[in-house]
Every structure is written in structure tokens, then in C-alpha cells.
Amino acid sequence: MLVGPVFTREAVVAPRRRRLYMLRSVYAISLLLLMCTAWMILAGTQIIRNLGDMARFGAILFQILAPLQLVLIMFMSAVQTASGVAVEKDRQTLILLLMTRLSNSELVLGKLFASLLTIGVMLVTALPIFMLIVLFGGTSFAQVGWTFAVTVVTALAAGSLGSTLALWREKTFQTLALVALSMVFWIGAAEVIGLWQGSIAGFAGIEIAGAMNPLRAIIAASRPSVVSMWPTSVVPFLIAMSVLTVALNALAIARVRIWNPSRDVRVGQAEQAAEASIFSDNRESETGVAGQAVAEREESQRQAHVDARVRAANQKSRRVWDNPVLWREACTWAYGKKIVFIRVAYWLLAGFVGYALFAMVQSGTVLSRGSEAAVAIPPAAWSLGPFMLLSLVMINALGVTAMTNERDGRSLDLLLVTDLSPREFLFGKLGGVLYVTLDAVLWPIVLCGFLWISGALSLEYFVYLMLGWLVLVVFVAMLGLHCGMIYANSRQAIGVSLGTVFFLFLGVVTAMVMMVSFTGNVEAQITPFLACIVGGGVGLYVALGARNPSPALALASGLLPLAMFFSITSLLLGRYLSVLLVMAFTYGFTTTAMIMPALGEFNISMGRVKSIEDE
């Protein structure tokens, strides 16, 4: 059964789901659409004189799509494996798997490869499309082979990281946040080593960075020189990632039954066993006592609690706020005490980003635009941008898991039968998400404030940046809650929510790179991008409004891609006020469109009826 019954079941069930065919079809169409868009940009703004121009187009297109696919597959692999295990824990079905005769390796590897099955189908679908790029010239089949080898081992390493962290941690938000932080530290540490002038075990820092950083490896694999330099440019990365994958899975296999069930479950079981032992001893000591006394004792225990436990309060009860949902989110450890560890890691990462900005300010390169790749993006944005994206991902992850945890833990049923109003529930959850992730909201503001104080950013642009940031924060928080409410399948809700955030911002980067790479005439590129705008709008409506259709969500889905394209062009042209106004209106309208239906009623998918699509 390959790697065990867990994977075998997924391999049998997956072809029955329409989602599998839709995903690979959408992925293939998206790649072809990007190819056509790039060609229309080139043909519409430049004159193609000879085969050399065609070859240059093929080389540039390949070097854009290969890193784009790597980032997408890396993100999806980590999220799919992490959410797959985390949802099993939330539903308390992982304990059932541990009680079976499954070995540790069958459980760990089965869940890993079952979660990566969709990723493998996407890569197989994309392979012929990348082969077509070779027909333009400028690339070779060897480049395609090496880039896919790098992508596959990166997917295995990222998936193993997500699976191991999910098996270790108990709460879903802890898992997703640690996965995001670990991936950022992974790439950041590789870049720091690459800047180091020394050597480790005879290897230069730049060589170690090439063996650790997937982005460096995919760039090296997509260049024509990989045909002759693959032993030094690609093979070290493949070996390093293979070793990392084996090490992570070996750790998970060795510790899966030690980490699970969690400490809280084991403590509760120990207390029940101790109380049952005491009660049994009391029964044995009372065998000589009159039957009436024994009956009275049993009746008093039954009346006290169904499991005959009586506990004395060891502290005074706390006063609950008028909104009990917000009180629980803000005043209790609703997402586990280990969230402190995530905050420490996030603060550490913020310190590294702050130090990098400080070094740029001191050297005077914080806003320099020396190379062609940095025409539109100054060096400060290369450090601050990914950090802000990570913050948005963490906020969105908490938003969606705030709903999925309630449903999987069966506590949502209890909340819905209380006298809570939909307004109290929604704003309680939204306020709780923003309170718990307050660090992720404030640290980008602090770092941007440092740029303003140091003179690298004017007060006007600082205000623009902060207003736009706050609009995005509220949007991603509400997006997470919205996806958690409309999708009964927790894994699907997490994937759609995080995928939407990733699609919006990765699409921005891709569009900017294509604009800068093929031409500098921004105004002439509106027509080629219309197809992408229409396709993106349809995809957003399917993700956000298909389960709960409304005219407002349909309008918002159509406006978002158009607004992002307008914002990109305005940013390249230096019209920053236009960027703020368009983003504030569009994202504010979309947030309102998601909030209004939830205020009128508890429009939450409970997953009472399940089909093969929900498994």
C-alpha cells in the first residue's frame, strides 16, 4: 500500500473530488494566460525583428515563471501538510489513528504524501507548459528538468516542515504561524550566510546560501549556464534539501506518539484515572457498611456531576465583559500558552528587519535604485515588504482558525443557542483577532516610523503607508473570518483564505516584474492585462461568493483585480495618493461586503451534511 493506508485512501478518494480537476485546470490556464499576457506585452510595445528577440522573450518568461511556481508550490506544500494534520487534531481524529495498528512511519509519511498529492498533480500538469516555452528559444529542456527538480525537493522539504510542526503543536494557529515564521527564517538565514565573507568547513558563505535558499537555487537552475554548472549550482541544494526532508520526517516519526496526544489530554486522563482509583478504594472499604450509606454516597456524587468529580475553586471567578466572545479571546489563553513563543520569534524577526533598515539608512542605500530589477522597488521594500506580508498572513491565519476551531471543537453549537447576537459574535471575534495579533499590527508601523524619523520617508508618504496598512489589516482579518464561516471543511477554509491573500500580493509582484522586464511603457499594457483581471475576478468570486452569493461580493471580486492593476501602474508612475485612495475604497468596500451579511444572522456553515467534496 505504498506508504500506508492513509496515503492509499487519499489516492483512491482524490480522483472522485471535482476540486482536484478544477485546481489543476485553473493552474494550467493561469500559466498559459501569463504566457499570453507576456507575449501581448512584448508584441504590443516592441518590434520583434529576429529569432534573437524571440529567444530573449523565452528566456525572460522562463525566469519569471520558474520562481513564481517555486514560491507558489512552496507555500501550498507547507500550508497543505500543516492544515491537514492540524485539522485532524481539532476534530480529535488523530487520536483514533494513533490507536490503530499504524506504525509511526505509516502515519507520518502517509499524511505527508496524502497532503502533497495535489501538489504533485499540479507539477505534472505544469511540466508540458514549461516545455512549450522551449519552443521560443533561449531555454533548454535541461533547464526545465533542473527547475522542476529544485521545485520538487523544495515541496518535500516545505511539506515535511509543515507536517512536523503540526504534529508538534496543538493549536492550528500556532502551527500556521510557526510554519510562516520558519520559512521566513529559513530564507533569511540563508541570505545572511550569503553576505558573510568567511567560510564554514571549507565552503564559502555564498555557496552555503546557494545550498539553503530555494530562490537562489531556482534562479541558478533557470539560467542557461546550468547545463554546464549543475554540479556546483544545483546539486548541493538538492542534497541539502533531501537531508533536511529526511531529518524532519525522522524526527516526526520518532516523536509522533510522544507529542500526541497533547499534554492537556494526558493530564485529564490521569486525573480521571486517579479519581476512579480513589472511588474504587472507597467502595472496597465500605463493603462492610450498611447499603443505605453507600447508596446515599453514590447519589450525592451523581448529583454533584455526571462523572462524580467535585473540585474546589482555587481562585476567585473573573468578571466577564458584556461581550463574552471578545472577553474570551482577549483575557484567556484561547489559542494556547505557546503563543508566547510565536510572539518572541516574531519580535526577533522584527529586530532583524529593523537592523537591516538601520544599516541601509547608515549606508545611504535605503532608497537607492541602482539595478534594473530595483527600478520600481527600493532596497527598503525588499526587507519591509516580506515582513509586512508575513504579518498579514499571520493575522489572516488567526482569523480563519478562530472560526474553524470553534466548529471542529463543537463549541460553535453552544454559542449559537445562547443569547449572543450576530453583531456581538462577529465583532467579538474580529476584535479578538486584532488584539491577539497586536504585535503583527504594530511592528510594521514602528519600522515605517523609523524610516520617517530617519528622513528616508516623508511625513506624507508615511501617512499614506500607514492608512493603507490599517485597511489591509482589517481586510485580511475579516477575510479569514468570512472563509471560516462559509466553508464547512476547515482545511478548505484555511487554504482558500491564505490562498486569497497569497494570490493578491503574489499577483502584484508578478505583474510588477513583467512590466519592468518587458517594457517601461506602463500605459500601453492595460489591454494585455484585461484577461488576467477578468480571470482573477472570476477566481475571487468563486472563492468568496460562490458559497454565499451576493451582488456586493460579485462587484468586489471584479473591482479587486482592476484596482490592484491600477495601483501597480500608479505606483510605478509615482502617484502614491491615487494608490491609497483606490486601495482604501476597494478593500474597504470588500470588507463591508463580507461584514454586512454576517451582521443580520448567523450565516455559518456547520457541515451537518458531508459529501465526498468535504472529506
C-alpha positions in Angstrom: 0.0 0.0 0.0 2.9 2.4 -0.9 3.5 4.4 2.3 0.5 3.1 4.2 -3.3 3.1 4.2 -3.6 6.8 4.9 -2.0 7.7 1.6 -3.8 4.8 -0.2 -7.2 6.2 0.9 -6.3 9.7 -0.3 -5.1 8.3 -3.6 -8.4 6.4 -4.1 -10.7 9.2 -2.9 -8.9 12.2 -4.5 -9.9 11.4 -8.1 -13.6 11.4 -7.0 -13.4 15.1 -6.0 -14.1 17.8 -8.5 -11.8 20.1 -6.7 -8.8 18.1 -7.9 -9.7 18.6 -11.5 -10.7 22.2 -11.1 -7.4 23.0 -9.3 -5.1 21.6 -11.9 -7.2 23.1 -14.7 -7.1 26.6 -13.2 -3.4 26.3 -12.6 -2.7 25.3 -16.2 -5.0 28.0 -17.5 -3.2 30.6 -15.3 0.2 29.6 -16.6 -1.0 29.8 -20.2 -2.7 33.1 -19.5 0.6 34.5 -18.1 2.4 33.4 -21.2 -0.1 35.0 -23.5 -0.1 38.2 -21.4 3.7 38.5 -21.6 3.6 37.9 -25.4 0.9 40.6 -25.9 3.0 43.0 -23.8 6.1 42.3 -25.9 4.3 42.3 -29.3 2.2 45.4 -28.5 5.0 47.6 -27.2 8.2 46.3 -29.1 9.1 45.3 -32.6 10.2 41.6 -32.9 13.0 41.7 -35.6 14.6 38.3 -35.5 14.9 35.0 -33.7 17.2 36.6 -31.1 14.3 38.7 -29.9 12.1 35.6 -29.6 14.9 33.8 -27.7 15.2 36.7 -25.2 11.5 36.7 -24.7 11.5 32.9 -23.9 14.4 33.3 -21.5 12.8 36.2 -19.6 9.4 34.4 -19.5 11.0 31.2 -18.2 13.0 33.1 -15.5 9.7 34.8 -14.3 7.5 31.7 -14.3 10.0 29.3 -12.7 10.5 31.3 -9.4 6.7 32.1 -9.4 5.9 28.4 -9.5 8.5 27.7 -6.8 7.1 30.2 -4.4 3.5 29.0 -5.0 4.4 25.4 -4.6 6.5 26.0 -1.5 3.7 28.0 0.2 1.0 25.5 -0.8 3.1 22.5 0.3 3.7 23.9 3.8 0.1 25.0 4.3 -1.5 21.8 2.9 0.5 19.5 5.2 0.3 21.7 8.2 -3.5 22.2 7.9 -4.0 18.5 7.1 -2.5 17.4 10.4 -3.9 20.3 12.4 -7.5 19.7 11.3 -7.1 16.0 12.4 -6.2 17.3 15.8 -9.0 19.8 16.0 -11.5 17.1 15.1 -9.8 14.7 17.6 -9.4 12.1 14.9 -5.7 11.9 15.1 -6.1 10.1 18.5 -8.1 7.5 16.6 -5.3 7.0 14.1 -2.8 6.6 17.0 -5.0 3.9 18.5 -4.8 1.8 15.3 -2.0 -0.6 14.3 -0.5 2.1 12.0 3.2 2.4 12.6 4.8 5.8 13.2 6.2 5.9 9.7 2.9 4.9 8.0 1.2 7.7 9.9 3.7 10.4 9.3 4.6 9.6 5.7 1.0 8.8 4.9 -0.2 12.1 6.0 2.7 13.9 4.3 2.3 12.3 0.9 -1.5 12.4 1.1 -1.3 16.2 1.6 1.2 16.6 -1.2 -0.8 14.6 -3.7 -2.5 17.7 -5.1 0.9 19.4 -5.4 2.3 16.6 -7.4 -0.7 16.7 -9.8 -0.2 20.4 -10.3 3.5 19.9 -11.1 2.7 17.2 -13.6 0.2 19.5 -15.2 2.7 22.3 -15.5 5.5 20.3 -17.0 4.2 20.3 -20.6 3.5 24.0 -20.4 7.1 24.8 -19.4 8.2 22.5 -22.2 6.3 24.8 -24.6 8.5 27.7 -23.5 11.5 26.0 -25.0 9.9 26.5 -28.5 10.5 30.2 -28.2 14.2 29.7 -27.8 16.6 30.9 -25.1 15.9 27.9 -22.9 16.6 24.2 -23.0 15.0 21.0 -21.7 17.8 20.7 -19.3 16.8 24.0 -17.6 13.2 22.7 -17.4 14.4 19.5 -15.8 16.6 21.1 -13.2 14.0 23.7 -12.2 11.4 21.0 -11.7 13.9 19.0 -9.6 14.5 22.1 -7.4 10.8 22.6 -7.1 10.0 19.0 -6.2 12.7 18.8 -3.4 11.6 22.2 -2.1 8.0 21.0 -1.9 9.1 17.9 0.0 11.2 20.0 2.4 8.4 22.6 3.0 5.8 19.9 3.4 7.9 18.0 5.9 8.4 21.2 7.8 4.7 21.8 7.9 3.9 18.2 8.9 6.5 18.1 11.7 5.4 21.4 13.2 1.7 20.4 13.0 2.4 17.1 14.8 4.4 19.0 17.5 2.0 21.9 18.2 -1.6 21.5 19.4 -3.4 24.7 18.1 -3.9 25.3 14.4 -2.9 29.0 14.6 0.3 28.0 16.4 1.1 25.6 13.6 0.4 28.0 10.8 2.2 30.9 12.4 5.3 28.8 13.1 5.3 27.5 9.6 5.2 31.0 8.2 7.9 32.2 10.6 10.1 29.2 10.0 10.0 29.7 6.2 11.0 33.3 6.6 13.8 32.5 9.0 14.9 29.7 6.6 15.3 32.1 3.6 16.5 35.0 5.8 19.3 32.9 7.5 20.5 31.7 4.1 20.8 35.3 2.9 22.6 36.3 6.0 25.1 33.5 5.5 25.5 34.5 1.8 26.5 38.0 2.9 29.2 36.6 5.2 32.7 36.8 3.8 34.1 33.9 5.8 33.8 30.1 5.2 32.4 27.1 7.1 34.1 23.7 6.8 35.8 25.0 3.6 32.7 26.2 2.0 32.2 30.0 1.3 29.2 31.8 2.6 27.8 32.3 -0.9 28.0 28.5 -1.6 26.2 27.7 1.6 23.5 30.2 0.8 23.0 28.6 -2.6 22.6 25.2 -1.0 20.0 26.5 1.5 17.9 29.2 -0.3 15.4 27.8 -2.7 15.1 31.2 -4.5 18.8 31.2 -5.3 18.6 27.6 -6.5 15.7 28.2 -8.8 17.4 31.3 -10.3 20.6 29.3 -10.9 18.6 26.4 -12.4 16.6 28.7 -14.8 19.8 30.2 -16.3 21.4 28.7 -19.5 24.6 28.2 -17.6 23.1 25.4 -15.6 23.8 23.0 -18.5 27.5 23.0 -17.6 27.5 24.3 -14.0 24.8 22.0 -12.5 27.3 20.1 -10.2 28.0 23.3 -8.3 24.9 25.4 -8.7 22.0 22.9 -8.3 23.2 19.6 -6.9 24.3 21.0 -3.5 20.8 22.4 -3.0 19.2 19.1 -3.9 21.4 17.2 -1.5 20.8 19.7 1.3 17.0 19.7 0.9 17.0 15.9 0.8 18.9 15.7 4.0 16.6 18.2 5.6 13.5 16.3 4.5 14.8 13.0 5.9 15.8 14.7 9.2 12.4 16.3 9.7 10.5 13.2 8.9 12.8 11.1 11.1 12.2 13.5 14.0 8.4 13.3 13.4 8.4 9.5 13.2 10.4 9.2 16.4 8.3 11.7 18.4 4.7 11.5 17.0 3.4 9.3 19.8 5.3 11.3 22.4 3.9 14.6 21.2 0.4 13.2 20.7 -2.0 13.1 22.5 -1.2 16.5 23.9 -0.2 17.2 27.5 -3.7 18.5 28.3 -5.3 15.3 27.2 -2.9 13.2 29.2 -3.4 15.3 32.3 -7.2 15.0 32.1 -6.8 11.2 31.6 -4.5 11.0 34.7 -7.0 12.9 36.8 -9.9 10.7 35.8 -7.8 7.6 36.5 -6.8 8.8 39.9 -10.4 9.7 40.9 -11.6 6.4 39.6 -9.0 4.6 41.7 -10.0 6.6 44.9 -13.6 5.9 44.3 -12.9 2.2 43.8 -10.9 2.1 47.1 -13.7 3.8 48.9 -16.2 1.2 47.6 -14.0 -1.6 48.8 -13.6 0.0 52.3 -17.4 0.4 52.5 -18.3 -3.2 51.8 -19.0 -3.7 55.5 -21.1 -0.6 55.8 -24.9 -0.7 55.5 -26.2 -0.5 52.0 -28.1 2.7 52.8 -24.9 4.7 53.5 -23.4 3.5 50.2 -26.5 4.4 48.2 -26.5 7.9 49.8 -22.9 8.5 48.9 -23.4 7.4 45.3 -26.5 9.6 45.0 -24.6 12.7 46.3 -21.8 12.1 43.8 -24.3 11.6 40.9 -26.0 14.9 41.8 -22.7 16.8 42.0 -21.6 15.9 38.5 -22.2 13.2 35.9 -18.6 11.9 36.3 -18.7 12.1 40.1 -16.0 14.7 40.3 -16.1 17.6 42.8 -13.5 20.4 42.6 -13.0 23.3 44.9 -12.4 26.7 43.3 -8.8 27.7 43.8 -9.3 31.3 42.8 -11.9 34.0 42.5 -14.1 34.0 39.4 -13.3 36.7 36.9 -15.8 39.3 35.7 -16.9 38.6 32.1 -17.4 41.6 29.8 -20.6 42.5 28.1 -19.3 40.8 25.0 -18.2 37.3 26.3 -16.7 36.3 22.9 -14.3 39.3 23.0 -13.5 38.6 26.7 -12.6 35.0 25.9 -10.3 36.0 23.0 -8.6 38.8 25.0 -8.5 37.5 28.6 -7.9 33.8 28.2 -5.4 31.5 26.5 -7.9 30.7 23.8 -5.1 29.8 21.3 -2.7 28.1 23.8 0.0 29.4 26.0 2.7 28.5 23.5 1.6 31.6 21.5 4.1 33.5 23.6 6.9 31.5 21.8 5.4 32.7 18.5 5.5 36.3 19.7 9.1 36.0 20.8 10.0 34.6 17.4 8.1 37.4 15.6 9.8 40.1 17.7 13.2 38.5 16.9 12.4 38.7 13.2 11.2 42.3 13.6 14.6 43.1 15.2 16.5 41.6 12.3 14.4 43.7 9.8 14.9 46.8 11.9 18.7 46.2 12.0 18.7 45.8 8.2 16.8 49.0 7.7 19.2 50.8 10.1 22.2 49.5 8.1 20.6 50.8 4.9 19.9 54.2 6.5 23.5 54.4 7.7 24.9 53.5 4.3 22.5 55.7 2.4 21.2 52.9 0.2 17.7 52.7 1.8 16.0 54.2 -1.3 18.7 53.7 -3.9 17.6 52.3 -7.3 20.9 51.1 -8.8 20.0 47.9 -10.8 17.3 47.4 -13.4 15.4 44.9 -11.1 15.1 47.6 -8.5 13.6 50.3 -10.8 10.3 50.1 -9.1 11.2 48.6 -5.7 13.8 50.3 -3.5 16.0 48.1 -1.1 14.0 49.1 1.9 10.9 47.4 0.4 12.8 44.2 -0.2 13.2 43.9 3.6 10.0 45.6 4.8 7.6 44.1 2.2 8.0 40.4 3.0 7.8 41.2 6.7 4.5 43.0 6.2 3.2 40.2 4.1 4.2 37.7 6.8 2.2 39.9 9.3 -0.9 39.8 7.1 -0.6 36.1 6.7 -0.5 35.6 10.5 -3.5 37.9 11.0 -5.4 36.0 8.3 -4.4 32.6 9.7 -5.7 33.6 13.2 -9.0 34.9 11.6 -9.8 31.7 9.8 -8.7 29.4 12.6 -10.8 31.4 15.1 -13.9 30.1 13.3 -12.7 26.6 12.3 -11.5 25.8 15.8 -15.0 26.6 17.2 -16.7 24.4 14.7 -14.3 21.5 14.9 -14.4 21.6 18.7 -18.2 21.5 18.7 -18.3 24.7 20.8 -20.0 26.7 18.0 -23.2 24.8 18.6 -23.2 26.0 22.2 -22.6 29.6 21.2 -25.4 29.7 18.7 -28.0 28.6 21.3 -27.1 31.4 23.7 -28.5 34.9 23.6 -25.5 36.2 21.7 -26.4 38.4 18.8 -24.7 38.1 15.4 -23.2 41.5 15.9 -21.7 40.6 19.3 -20.3 37.3 17.9 -18.8 38.9 14.7 -17.2 42.0 16.3 -16.1 39.9 19.3 -14.2 37.6 17.0 -12.8 40.4 14.9 -11.7 42.4 17.9 -10.2 39.3 19.4 -8.2 38.5 16.3 -6.8 42.1 16.1 -6.0 42.0 19.9 -4.1 38.7 19.8 -2.1 39.8 16.7 -1.5 43.3 18.0 2.3 42.7 17.6 1.8 42.0 13.9 -0.3 45.1 13.5 2.1 47.5 15.4 5.6 46.3 14.4 5.3 47.4 10.7 4.1 50.8 11.9 7.1 51.1 14.2 9.5 50.2 11.4 7.9 52.6 9.0 8.0 55.2 11.7 11.8 54.6 12.0 12.1 55.3 8.3 10.2 58.5 8.7 12.2 59.7 11.7 15.5 58.9 9.9 14.4 61.0 7.0 14.1 58.2 4.5 10.3 58.6 4.3 8.4 61.9 4.2 5.5 62.5 6.6 3.0 62.5 3.7 4.2 59.1 2.4 4.3 57.7 6.0 0.7 58.7 6.5 -0.3 57.1 3.1 1.6 53.9 4.0 0.0 53.6 7.5 -3.6 54.2 6.3 -3.2 51.7 3.6 -1.7 49.2 6.1 -4.6 49.5 8.5 -7.1 49.0 5.7 -5.3 45.8 4.7 -5.1 44.6 8.3 -8.9 44.8 8.7 -9.4 43.2 5.3 -7.3 40.1 5.9 -8.8 39.6 9.4 -12.3 39.8 8.1 -11.4 37.6 5.1 -10.3 34.9 7.5 -13.5 35.1 9.5 -15.5 35.1 6.3 -13.9 32.0 4.8 -14.2 30.2 8.2 -17.9 30.9 8.2 -18.8 29.9 4.6 -16.7 26.8 4.3 -17.6 23.8 6.5 -14.4 22.0 5.7 -11.7 23.5 7.9 -8.8 22.5 5.6 -10.6 24.1 2.6 -11.4 27.3 4.6 -7.7 27.7 5.6 -6.5 27.0 2.0 -8.9 29.5 0.4 -8.3 32.2 3.0 -4.5 32.1 2.9 -4.5 31.4 -0.8 -6.5 34.6 -1.5 -4.1 36.7 0.5 -1.2 35.0 -1.3 -2.9 35.4 -4.7 -3.5 39.1 -4.3 0.0 40.0 -3.2 2.0 37.5 -5.3 0.0 38.7 -8.3 1.1 42.2 -7.6 4.8 41.2 -7.5 4.4 39.1 -10.7 2.7 42.0 -12.6 5.4 44.5 -11.5 8.2 42.1 -12.6 6.5 41.6 -16.0 6.0 45.3 -16.5 9.6 46.1 -15.7 11.1 43.1 -17.6 9.4 43.5 -20.9 8.8 47.3 -21.3 8.8 50.5 -19.4 5.6 51.8 -21.2 3.0 51.3 -18.5 0.1 52.9 -20.2 0.3 50.5 -23.2 -0.1 47.4 -21.0 -3.8 47.8 -20.0 -5.2 45.7 -22.8 -2.9 42.7 -22.2 -3.7 42.6 -18.5 -7.5 42.7 -19.0 -7.6 38.9 -19.4 -5.8 38.5 -16.1 -8.1 40.9 -14.4 -11.2 39.1 -15.6 -9.7 35.7 -14.7 -8.7 37.0 -11.2 -12.2 38.4 -10.7 -13.9 35.1 -11.5 -11.5 33.3 -9.2 -12.1 35.7 -6.3 -15.9 35.4 -6.7 -15.7 31.6 -6.7 -13.6 31.7 -3.5 -15.5 34.4 -1.6 -19.0 34.4 -3.0 -19.9 31.1 -4.5 -21.0 29.6 -1.2 -22.8 32.7 -0.1 -23.6 34.8 -3.3 -24.4 38.4 -3.1 -24.2 41.3 -5.6 -21.8 43.2 -3.3 -19.3 40.3 -3.3 -19.6 39.9 -7.0 -18.8 43.6 -7.5 -16.0 43.5 -5.0 -14.5 40.4 -6.8 -14.5 42.3 -10.1 -13.1 45.5 -8.6 -10.2 44.0 -6.7 -8.0 42.8 -9.6 -8.7 46.0 -11.5 -7.9 48.1 -8.5 -4.6 46.2 -8.0 -3.6 46.8 -11.6 -4.4 50.5 -11.3 -2.4 50.6 -8.0 0.6 49.0 -9.6 0.6 51.4 -12.5 0.1 54.4 -10.3 3.0 53.1 -8.0 5.3 52.8 -11.0 4.4 56.3 -12.1 4.8 57.8 -8.6 1.1 58.6 -7.9 1.0 57.5 -4.3 -2.1 59.3 -3.3 -4.0 57.5 -6.0 -2.8 54.2 -4.8 -4.0 54.9 -1.2 -7.5 56.2 -2.4 -8.1 53.2 -4.7 -6.9 50.6 -2.2 -8.8 52.2 0.7 -12.1 52.3 -1.3 -11.7 48.8 -2.9 -10.6 46.9 0.2 -12.9 48.9 2.4 -15.9 48.0 0.2 -14.9 44.3 0.1 -14.6 44.2 3.9 -18.0 45.8 4.2 -19.5 43.3 1.7 -18.2 40.5 3.9 -19.4 42.0 7.2 -22.9 43.0 6.3 -24.4 39.5 5.7 -22.9 38.3 9.0 -24.5 41.1 11.0 -28.0 40.1 10.1 -27.9 36.4 11.0 -25.6 33.6 12.0 -24.8 32.6 8.4 -22.3 29.9 9.3 -21.8 26.6 7.5 -21.9 23.9 10.2 -21.0 21.0 8.0 -24.0 18.9 9.0 -24.2 17.2 5.6 -20.9 16.0 4.2 -20.1 14.8 0.7 -17.0 13.5 -0.9 -16.0 17.1 -1.6 -15.9 17.9 2.2 -13.7 15.0 3.2 
